[in-house]
Amino acid sequence: MSEVDALQRTLAAEHATVFVLGALGGRASSLPAPELQSALTTAYDDHVERRNRLRIMVASAGDDPVAAEPAYRLPLRLTTEEQIAAEALRVQRACVTTYAALVAATSGPTRRWALDAMIGTALTEADFGGEPQALPGLRGD
């Protein structure tokens, strides 16, 4: 996979993540769960920032950034704090895996940025009930 292909794949993942986290934040807003709401807002803001940076990186590499899909599928059952947190954890883990692939496909400053994004995303898994992993992004779940 070329570096630009890896950047595009990561950008596509960030588009989906921003959509899903936004939807989860909306669902959580009706619950008495201020910690979950705060964690979702922080994660959302971080992913928007990364998505925007990826757009710039792709464009700087001479390619047109992949566009977001009009919508993304969400699980039907997202009404409880536990269900919302579980979906947020799933999304965070998927992003960590995508960033691990970006780290493997890049070098120099792009690799350093991807590694920082992977670590940052892995750390936020704990906000949604995740356990620390020795090798984030490399597990099979």
For each residue, the residues with C-beta under 8 A, 3 or more apart:
1: 5 6 9 101 105
2: 5 6 105
3: 6 7 61 105 106 107 110
4: 7 8 58 61 62 63
5: 1 2 8 9 105
6: 1 2 3 9 10 101 102 104 105 106
7: 3 4 10 11 54 57 58 61 102 106 110
8: 4 5 11 12 58 63 65 66
9: 1 5 6 12 13 98 101 102
10: 6 7 13 14 54 98 99 101 102 114
11: 7 8 14 15 51 54 55 58 65 66
12: 8 9 15 16 66
13: 9 10 16 17 94 95 98
14: 10 11 17 18 47 50 51 54 95
15: 11 12 18 19 51 66 67 68 69
16: 12 13 19 20 68 69 72 91
17: 13 14 20 21 47 51 91 94 95
18: 14 15 21 22 44 47 48 51 68
19: 15 16 22 23 68 69 71 72
20: 16 17 23 24 72 74 87 91
21: 17 18 24 25 40 43 44 47 88 91
22: 18 19 25 26 44
23: 19 20 26 27 74 78
24: 20 21 27 28 40 78 84 87 88
25: 21 22 28 29 37 40 41 44
26: 22 23 29
27: 23 24 30 31 78 79 84
28: 24 25 31 33 36 37 40 81 84
29: 25 26 37
30: 27
31: 27 28 36 37 80 81 84
32:
33: 28 36 37 81 84
34: 37 38
35: 38 39
36: 28 31 33 39 40 81 84 85 128
37: 25 28 29 31 33 34 40 41
38: 34 35 41 42
39: 35 36 42 43 88 124 127 128
40: 21 24 25 28 36 37 43 44 84 88
41: 25 37 38 44 45
42: 38 39 45 46 124 127
43: 21 39 40 46 47 88 92 124 127
44: 18 21 22 25 40 41 47 48
45: 41 42 48 49
46: 42 43 49 50 120 121 124
47: 14 17 18 21 43 44 50 51 95
48: 18 44 45 51 52
49: 45 46 52 53
50: 14 46 47 53 54 117
51: 11 14 15 17 18 47 48 54 55
52: 48 49 55 56
53: 49 50 56 57 113
54: 7 10 11 14 50 51 57 58 65
55: 11 51 52 58 59 65
56: 52 53 59 60
57: 7 53 54 60 61 110
58: 4 7 8 11 54 55 61 63 64 65 66
59: 55 56 62 63 64 65
60: 56 57
61: 3 4 7 57 58
62: 4 59
63: 4 8 58 59
64: 58 59
65: 8 11 54 55 58 59
66: 8 11 12 15 58
67: 15
68: 15 16 18 19
69: 15 16 19 72
70:
71: 19
72: 16 19 20 69
73:
74: 20 23 78 87
75: 78 83 87
76:
77: 83
78: 23 24 27 74 75 83 84 87
79: 27 83
80: 31 83 84
81: 28 31 33 36 84 85
82: 85 86
83: 75 77 78 79 80 86 87
84: 24 27 28 31 33 36 40 78 80 81 87 88
85: 36 81 82 88 89 128 129
86: 82 83 89 90 128 129
87: 20 24 74 75 78 83 84 90 91
88: 21 24 39 40 43 84 85 91 92 127 128
89: 85 86 92 93 125 128 129 130
90: 86 87 93 94
91: 16 17 20 21 87 88 94 95
92: 43 88 89 95 96 121 122 124 125 128 130
93: 89 90 96 97 125 130 139 141
94: 13 17 90 91 97 98
95: 13 14 17 47 91 92 98 99 121
96: 92 93 99 100 118 121 122 125 136 137
97: 93 94 100 101 137 138
98: 9 10 13 94 95 101 102 137
99: 10 95 96 102 103 114 115 117 118 121 137
100: 96 97 103 104 118 136 137 138
101: 1 6 9 10 97 98 104 105 137
102: 6 7 9 10 98 99 105 106 110 114 117 118
103: 99 100 106 111 114 115 118
104: 6 100 101
105: 1 2 3 5 6 101 102
106: 3 6 7 102 103 110 111 114
107: 3 110 111
108: 111 112
109: 112 113
110: 3 7 57 102 106 107 113 114
111: 103 106 107 108 114 115
112: 108 109 115 116
113: 53 109 110 116 117
114: 10 99 102 103 106 110 111 117 118
115: 99 103 111 112 118 119
116: 112 113 119 120
117: 50 99 102 113 114 120 121
118: 96 99 100 102 103 114 115 121 122 136 137
119: 115 116 122 123 136
120: 46 116 117 123 124
121: 46 92 95 96 99 117 118 124 125
122: 92 96 118 119 125 133 136 137
123: 119 120 126
124: 39 42 43 46 92 120 121 127 128
125: 89 92 93 96 121 122 128 130 131 133 136
126: 123 129 130 131 132
127: 39 42 43 88 124 130
128: 36 39 85 86 88 89 92 124 125
129: 85 86 89 126
130: 89 92 93 125 126 127
131: 125 126
132: 126
133: 122 125 136 139
134:
135: 138 139
136: 96 100 118 119 122 125 133 139
137: 96 97 98 99 100 101 118 122
138: 97 100 135
139: 93 133 135 136
140:
141: 93
